Amino acid sequence: MCFLELDGIPRAATYCYRLGDADWFYQSGRDPDFEKERVGNVLLNNNVREAVRDGMSEFKLLLGEHSYKNRLATDDAPAATIALSRNPALGAVLRTALGVRRAGRQLLRRQ
């Protein structure tokens, strides 16, 4: 967890975790009163710089479409959802729910 402080007050925060040779950008927040100063971007850029300095081979931005990802990303790796259940009935429900979710996403992409 990293913070950007101005005058001793946190104005932006990022939550990343390190797994293997990659840093995973999970969540962030910023003070809307400092939107003009782009404190969120400043802190994210610092996170990327630290990952490079520490020898990480990747900085993963994870899911979601946001403008900053267009600026930073070099490709869009696919994501997979895996659901496991020991209960056959619950397994059937999970498979159905994942199928409905997948179909909904495909419909949204077509619009």
RAJO-V745003 format. One line per field, one symbol per residue. phi: phi as a letter, one per 20 degrees, with the letter a starting at -180 (. if undefined). A space follows every 50 residues. Layout:
phi: ???
This chain:
phi: .ccddclmdfdbbccccdbmdcddedbbbbfffdffflfffgffgfffgf ffgenfebceemfodcfffffdfdbdffdcdcccbeegffgfffffffff fffffffffff
